[in-house]
Amino acid sequence: MKSNLGFWKKLKKPILALAPMADVTDSAFRQVILKRGKPSIFFTWFVSADGLSSKKGKKNLLKDLYFTESERPIVAQIFGAKPENIFQAAKLVKKLGFDGLDINMGCPDKKILKQGAGGALIKNPALAKEIILAAQKGAGNLPISVKTRLGFDSDILNEWLLTILKTNPAAITIHARTVKELSGVPARWERIGEAVKIRNKYKSNALIIGNGDVKDLKDAFQKAKKYKADGIMLGRSAFGNPWIFNEKIKKENLSREKIFQALLEHALLFKKIYPRRNFAVMKKHFASYISGFSGAKEIRSRLMESKTASESVSVLKSFLERLK
Ligand SMILES: Cc1cc2nc3c(=O)[nH]c(=O)nc-3n(C[C@H](O)[C@H](O)[C@H](O)COP(=O)(O)O)c2cc1C
């Protein structure tokens, strides 16, 4: 049987995806990115299916699923280990108007593993299958994808990938490390090449997206070609660099004014969309944006002293004024 690719079918290859990153890739950051060079696809960070299935949890978590039309195509990522809650969450994701649903089967966080979710599902293929099927049932015609790793404590890609392929997902993103390895060893990209071969041998039309340590767009294009991946996902290289998907612009060649302006826009959007979110989230961005030029340290520490988004906006505005 062929997979339902939905919107994935329309994407130009190599597909370029911004990785889901908790507390980093919210709608504010996604909007700052898309104005400077839009990836083929955005993901929300992972949201608990159990939480979404409870009234109180749902109220809190809906802000993590906020998006604007300009961010399309956008896929909601969920995690969980209870098929019934995955089914309910998938129904909600469909109702909220997302273009697709992704299931996290790679997260190494202890709290997630303890629930039997994220990377723990690699050790429980029968449940993993049930979860994908529950998502497909709940999400109606939305394409379902999976984000995973090479294995739990050893590389079992060959058998694990077949388990997933049997459920006919639209796409599989593979972070080329095991769960145990966290991010501590270089990603093994030759395994992405192997994943593509396995998919071809199985005669599946599911897309294979490679992930791990991609530095920039040039690196992404090279890896897509070398390993024949349908797409490439970039994560940490986007920290403080909303120009990451722009082929013509390199952040290191930009003026401080341009960088401050992007950060100011980011802080203003954060303040508008998430008035009650912990401001510490925004501070992580300050450190990533403001680095690599003279005077960066002083500006960074002034920004770090601000206690609210409004305060940081005033600091940034005054720095921008001084540059004029
Ligand atoms: C701060 C942070 C948060 C992350 N949150 C998620 C998440 O919510 N869901 C997910 O599937 N992966 C998450 N990841 C993993 C990334 O999506 C990606 O797989 C990993 O960073 C490797 O890619 P990179 O080398 O391009 O960063 C997170 C990574 C980081 C650094």
The ligand as an SDF file (V2000), in Angstrom:
LIG
                    3D

 31 33  0  0  0  0  0  0  0  0999 V2000
   16.6670   22.9250   22.4440 C   0  0  0  0  0  0  0  0  0  0  0  0
   16.2560   21.7370   21.6310 C   0  0  0  0  0  0  0  0  0  0  0  0
   14.9370   21.3180   21.6890 C   0  0  0  0  0  0  0  0  0  0  0  0
   14.5180   20.2130   20.9300 C   0  0  0  0  0  0  0  0  0  0  0  0
   13.1890   19.8700   20.9420 N   0  0  0  0  0  0  0  0  0  0  0  0
   12.7610   18.8800   20.1050 C   0  0  0  0  0  0  0  0  0  0  0  0
   11.3600   18.5950   19.9670 C   0  0  0  0  0  0  0  0  0  0  0  0
   10.4920   19.2240   20.5710 O   0  0  0  0  0  0  0  0  0  0  0  0
   11.0160   17.5710   19.1330 N   0  0  0  0  0  0  0  0  0  0  0  0
   11.9470   16.8600   18.4110 C   0  0  0  0  0  0  0  0  0  0  0  0
   11.5660   15.9490   17.6660 O   0  0  0  0  0  0  0  0  0  0  0  0
   13.2530   17.1160   18.5210 N   0  0  0  0  0  0  0  0  0  0  0  0
   13.6830   18.1240   19.3230 C   0  0  0  0  0  0  0  0  0  0  0  0
   15.0130   18.4400   19.3590 N   0  0  0  0  0  0  0  0  0  0  0  0
   15.9480   17.7210   18.4580 C   0  0  0  0  0  0  0  0  0  0  0  0
   16.1140   18.4720   17.1280 C   0  0  0  0  0  0  0  0  0  0  0  0
   14.8810   18.5270   16.4370 O   0  0  0  0  0  0  0  0  0  0  0  0
   17.1750   17.8050   16.2310 C   0  0  0  0  0  0  0  0  0  0  0  0
   16.7840   16.4790   15.9790 O   0  0  0  0  0  0  0  0  0  0  0  0
   18.5510   17.8010   16.8700 C   0  0  0  0  0  0  0  0  0  0  0  0
   18.8640   19.0740   17.4230 O   0  0  0  0  0  0  0  0  0  0  0  0
   19.6360   17.4110   15.8540 C   0  0  0  0  0  0  0  0  0  0  0  0
   19.6540   18.2860   14.7560 O   0  0  0  0  0  0  0  0  0  0  0  0
   20.7280   19.5030   14.6120 P   0  0  0  0  0  0  0  0  0  0  0  0
   22.0860   18.8920   14.7410 O   0  0  0  0  0  0  0  0  0  0  0  0
   20.4520   20.0990   13.2670 O   0  0  0  0  0  0  0  0  0  0  0  0
   20.4520   20.4490   15.7370 O   0  0  0  0  0  0  0  0  0  0  0  0
   15.4550   19.5040   20.1240 C   0  0  0  0  0  0  0  0  0  0  0  0
   16.7830   19.9220   20.0980 C   0  0  0  0  0  0  0  0  0  0  0  0
   17.1870   21.0280   20.8210 C   0  0  0  0  0  0  0  0  0  0  0  0
   18.6270   21.4650   20.7370 C   0  0  0  0  0  0  0  0  0  0  0  0
  1  2  1  0
  2  3  1  0
  2 30  2  0
  3  4  2  0
  4  5  1  0
  4 28  1  0
  5  6  2  0
  6  7  1  0
  6 13  1  0
  7  8  2  0
  7  9  1  0
  9 10  1  0
 10 11  2  0
 10 12  1  0
 12 13  2  0
 13 14  1  0
 14 15  1  0
 14 28  1  0
 15 16  1  0
 16 17  1  0
 16 18  1  0
 18 19  1  0
 18 20  1  0
 20 21  1  0
 20 22  1  0
 22 23  1  0
 23 24  1  0
 24 25  2  0
 24 26  1  0
 24 27  1  0
 28 29  2  0
 29 30  1  0
 30 31  1  0
M  END
$$$$
